[in-house]
Amino acid sequence: MNFETIKTEIQLAAYFDGLELKKVASTGGGEYAGPCPFCGGRDRFRYQPANNIWLCRNCTAGQWRDVIDFVAKRDNLSIAEAAKKLSNGLPVTSNRPAVKAERPAYGPPPEDWQHEACEAVKECQNALYSEAGARALAYLQKRGFSLDTLQRFNIGYSNGYKSGSLWIPKGITIPAEIAGALWYVKIRTNTTPKYTLVKGSRPAALFNADSLLNAANSLITEGEFNAMIATQEFGDLIPVASMGGSASNRIDLATWGAYFLTKSLILAVYDDDNAGAAGAIALYEQLGERVKLAILPDKHDLNSYHQAGGSLRDWANSSLRFYRNG
């Protein structure tokens, strides 16, 4: 039984355990209100039977949640554990697409590659703020990135050129520097596929991993842009890293496990699709019950939610309260 089947076919009301709710609206299948079973608020809890969703103005900051979230909070379980409980022990992953195994990255690229790639990264940074990079810079600012954020992550622009022995394709350059080593340079292009890599890159790396060191909690998301906007908006609340833009990427624990040793809570923010569900489950399988799934409203990812005017900081605070008080 997959996540979507659980959300639509298993009725939330079956898990209310005597919760007394009163009907407060009749449109759209009706809405019911009453005391929250988690925080005790007298009229904070809302339930829509037609949509099989619930919220609490305090516990979820008014954001609608599903039956999996309810059972996870009620029983202090991870999302994967709650889903398995709801499906009566059937493997939650049985209907998900097969995850393609990534070649392990045992270390960064050779030093000569890093030297050439670092020079290219600097050149592309300069190009982003030149006339040639004006459209790319405008695009990035439209997506909500501040100049400080672009400079912090060494974002640049290539018009398509050769730097030493390396070909740097045309597009926005996204380097991943970790512990003083350059692991990869990704290019955001205007063609299909949207992303490509400078040849010789080692993409199975934890983007922005340095921010996780010595932190009690962490947030893992799909894609460098999502990690960047999250760091910009609420990086002081919880450090953010990314496994390079694909939910199917698995963390090589031999290389990156040390970055999670101190973590008591690991929030996973993946896209609301089968690949995202598979990625969250894979992360849970690797890192255990510390992994909790945090969901954005209306199928947004972090960057699109920010662009749509949503407050990422409010969302982060709500998600942290939800699991810390669970």
N, C-alpha and C positions, 0 to 999 in steps of 0.2 A: 504494500500500500504506500503510495508516494505522498509527498507533502500536500499537494493540491487536493487529493482525494480525502485525506484526513480533514482538511479545513472545511470541505463542502459537505461531507457525508456524516461526520461524527458531530452530533448536536451538542453545542456548548452547554445548554440548559441541564443536560444530564449530569454535569459536574458542579452544579450550584449548591448541592448539599443543604437544601432547606432555605436557601437565601430568599427572602421575601421582597418581591419587586412589584411596583405599581405601574400600570400603563399610563404613560404621559404623552403619547402621540399615537395617531392612528394611520397617518400616511406612510407610504413606503413599507408596508408590512408591520408597522407599529414599532414603538420604542418603549422600553421599561426602565424604571429608575428605582434606586434603593440604596441601602448601606453597602459600602465596599467591604468585601470579605477580607481584604488585606490591610487597609489602613483604618477601617472603622468609620470613615466619613459617612454621615447620615444620608446624604443625597448626592454623592459623588459618582456612584456607579451607574453606568448605562449599558443596556443590552438591546440589540436589534436581532430578533429571531430570524427574520427573512434573510439577513445577510450573515447570520451566525457570527457576530462580532461583538466585542465589549470594549469599554473604556472606563477609566477612572480619572477625574480631573486632577487628582493628586498623583496616583501611582504611575499613570501613563501620560501625564500632562495633557490629557484630552485627546490622545492619539488612539485610534481604533486598533484593537488587537484581535487575534483569532484564538481558537480553542487550544492550539498548541501552546501559545503564550500563556494562556490561563492556567493550564495544568503545570507548565514549567514553573510558574511563580507560586502556585498553590503548594506544590510538592518539592520546591527547591531543586528542580532538575534542569539540566541543559535542554536546549531545544531538541537535540537528537534523542535524548533519553525520554522526553515527554512524547515525542512522536512515536517512538517504539512502544511506549506504554499504551498510547491510544490505539495503536494498530494491533494490540493484543499479542505483542511479541513478534509479529511478522517483520522481516527486514525492511526498514524504511527505504533502503537504497535499491530495492529489487527492480524498480521501473526506471531508474535514472540512467542516463547514457553512460556507456563505458568511459572511464577516465583514462586518457592516454598517458602512459608513464613518461615522465620527462627524464632526459639523460642527467644523471647527478652532476652537479657542479662542485668539484672538490676544492676549487680555489679560483681566484681571479685569473684573468688572461695573463700571458707572459709580460714581463717588464717592458720589452720593446714595443709591444702593442699598446700598453698603457701609456707609455711616453708619447707615442704618436696620437693616440686618442685624446689625451689630456690637452695637447696643443690644439687639436681640432675643436674641442669643447670651448676653449678660450676664444678661438677665432669666431666660433658660432655665437658665443655670448655677445661679442662686440657687434656682430652682424645684425643681431636682433634689434639693436638700438640705432641702426643705420637706416638709410632710405630703403635699402633692399629688404629689410626685415619689418618695415612699417605695417604691412598687412598682417603679418604673423603676430606682431605685438598687439595690434588692435583686436585680433581674434582672442588672444589670451586674456586681455583685459575685459573683453565682453563676457568671457567665461567666469569672471570674478576674481582673477588673480591680481594681487597688488604687485608693484614693482619689487618690493622687499621680498615677497615670496618667490618671484621669478629669479631674483638674484641669489637668494638662499639656496635654491635647488639648481643653480647654474644652467637655467634654461636658455637655449639659444636658437639660432636659425641658420640653416644651410640652404644656399641656392643651388646645391648640387655641384660638388667639386671634389678634387682629390687632395688629401692632406697626407703628405709622405706617401706611404704605400696603401693608405686607406681611402676608399671611396665613401664619401659622406653624402648620402642621398638627399634630395631636396625635401625640406620640411622643417618642422620644429624639432630641435634636438633635446632629448631628455636623458641626461647621464645619471648613472647610479654609482655614487662613490660611497664606499663603506669601509670604515677603519683605515682610511688613507689609501685605499686601492680602488681603482676604477674597474667595475665589473662589466658594465655594458653601456652602450649609447644607443638609445632607441630613437626612432624618427617618427613623428606624427606627420603623415603625408596627406595630400588632397586626393589620393587615388585609392584603389582597392588592391590589397588590404590597407586599412588605415594606418597600420603600424608596421615598421620594418626595423631591422637591426643593422648596425655597422658590423661588417664581417669580422669574426673573431670575438664578438661579445659573448659573455657568459650570462645568459638571461635568467637562469634559475637562482636569482639572488633576492634578498630581502631589502627592497627599496626603502631608504630612510631608517635602516636598522639601527644606526647609532643612537637614535632618539629613544630606543627601548631600554638601553643599558640602565640598570639600577632602578628601573621604574616598577611600581607595584602592580600596575595594570597596563594593558595595551589594546589597541584596536587594529585589526587587520582588514584591509579592503581590497577590492579589485581595482587595479589601475593606478598609475603614478599620479595622474591628475586628481583622482579622488583623495589619495593620501596627501597631496599638496594642499588642496582646499581645506581639508579637515585640519591639517597642521596649522594653517593660517587662521582658521576660525576658532578652534578649541584645543590647539596643541598643548596649552598649559594645563588643561584638565586631564588629558590622557594622551600619551604618545601614539603616533600612527605610523604604520608601515604597510607595504603592499608587496604581494608576490608577483608583481610584474604584469598585471593586466589580464590574467586568465584565471578563472575560478578553478580550473583543472590543475593548475600548478600546485605541486605538493612541496612542503617544506623539507629540505634535506636536513634532518636532525643532526647528522654528523657535523654539518657546517654551521647551522643556525640554531640548534637546540639551546645553546648557552644563552641566547637572547631571551628565552622564555623561562629560565629557571626561577626567577624571582617573582613571576606573575601569579597573582591570585585570581585575576579576572582577565579573560581575553575575549573582547567583543569581536565578532565577525560581521562585517557589513558587506554582503555580497548582493548581486543583482537578484531581483525577485523572479527567477526563472529556474528551469531544471538544472542548468549548469551552476547557478548560484547555490542551489540546495545541495548539489553534489560537492561543491567546494566547501561549504560549511560542515558537511558530514565528514569529509576527508580531514579537515582541520581538527574536528572533534576526535576522530580516530587516532590522530597523531599526538594531540596535546591534552586529551582527556576532558573531564567534566568542567574544567575551568573555562572552556569555550562556550560562549553564549551568543545566540543569533540576535542582532539588533536590526530592526526593519524600519525603513523610511516610508512615509505615506505615499500612496498613489504610484507605487512601482518606480519611484525615483532612485537614482544613485546619488551619491553625496554632491557631486558637482552640479547635476541638473536640479537637485532640490535647492541648492544655493542660488542658482540662476533664476529659479522660479520665485525667489523671494522668501524661501523658508529660512528659519533661523537654525543653522547647524549647531550653534552653541546651546540653544534651548533643547534641541533634540538630544545632544550629547548628555546634558545634565539629566534629562528625563530617563535616558537609557541607563545611565549610571545609577540613578536612584532606584530604578526598577529592579536591577539585579543586586545591588548592594543591600536593599531592604527586603529581598526575597526570602 
